């Protein structure tokens, strides 16, 4: 038995769709720009446990020694305003120059400050960033 005209047309459409799909698949394979290269995905850990993009064999010993010897506390006096205090003994100071928010701890019983007080302080490097120490009311 011979196929009808509509059946032949339907088969032609299916074959055309299949061919178009194969062409699109090939085009995606050739022009794939997704993701990153292997070098962009690699990250290294230095001797201090910090992430870096520099391989360990290219890190200079002087650079590592310099990073280890930097003091954790800066000698500069910074100014800011207390923008948050919590009764549990911590708060945040907004630095005047950079508008950064710095964490600080305080003793609940002897802390004479309140919210919106202008203060001077020193910055200290902590595990989670900078924190304010040696807080003095202006």
N, C-alpha and C positions, 0 to 999 in steps of 0.2 A: 504494500500500500504506500501510496505517496503521501508525503506530509502536506498539510494545508499551507496556504500562504501565510496565515497568522503564526503558525507554529515555526515556519522558517524564519520569519521576522523576529520572533521571540528568541530563537537560538542565535541569530546574528547579534541581537542586543546583548545577550549574555556573554558571547565571545568578545564583543567590543569592550564591555565592562571589565572582563577579566584581563584583557590586554592593557587597558588604561590603568588598572590597579597595579599590574606588574611594572609599568613604566613609572608610576608614582613611587613605588617601592625602591626601584633602582635609583631614581632621582634623590630620594632621601638618603640612601646609602652613600652616594657620591658627594652630596652637598651637606653632610652632617656637620653642623657647627655647635652641637650641644656639648655641654660639659667643659672641663678644663683639661689641659695637658697633664701628664704625669708629674712634671716638674712643678706645676702650679699647685698640685694637690699634696705634695710632700711637706711635712713640717718636722723640725728637729727639736730636740731637747738639749739645752746646754748643761754644763756641770752643776749649775744652781737649780736645775729643774724648771727653768723658764722656757717657753716656746720661742723658737727663732726660725727664720727662713734660711739661715746660714748653716751649711753642713759643719759638723764638728771638726773635720780636718782643715777647714778654712778659717776657723775662729782663732784669733790671735790670743796668745797667753796674756799679753799686756792689757788687752781689752777686758779679759775676764778678771784679772787682778784689780784693775781700776774699778770695775763694777763692784767687786767684793769689798774694797777699801772705802767706798763712799760712806760717809756717816749717815745714820738713819734720821738725824735731826738737822734741820737747817738753822743757821744762826740768824736768819732774817726775821724781823718782826713784821707780821702781817696784821691788817686791821679788817674788821668785819662786824656783822651784826648777828646776834643770836636769833634764829628764826623758828626754832622748835626746841622745847624741853619736855622730857618725859619724867614722870615721878619715879621711874625705875632707875634713873641715874645716867641717862645719856641724852644727847641733844645734837643739834646741827647748827653750824655757823655758816653764813653766806659771806664769802670773802669779797671785799670791796672791789679789788682790781679785776679779778677774773670771773666773778659771780659764781664761783664753784661752791658747792655745799660740802662742808667738811664735818665729819663725825667727831664727837668728843664724849668722854666719860667724865662724870663728876660725882662727888660725894653728896648725897641728898641732904645730909644734915648740916654741912658747912658751906654749901654753894650759895653765895649772896646775890646771884644774878637772876634776872627774869627775862622773858621774851622781849625782843626788840631792843635790848641793851647793846650799846656799842662797846666792842672789846678789841684788845690786841692779843695776839697769840703767836706761837711758833708752829710750823708745820713739821710733822714727823711722818716718815714712810711706814705704813703698816701693811699687813698681808693683803688687805682689800683696797689699797690706795692710800691717800693722805689722811691724816687725822690731826686735829688741833690739840696742842698741849700748851702749858704755861699760860693759861687764859687770865688776862688782867682787864679790869673795867677801865674804860677811858675816862 
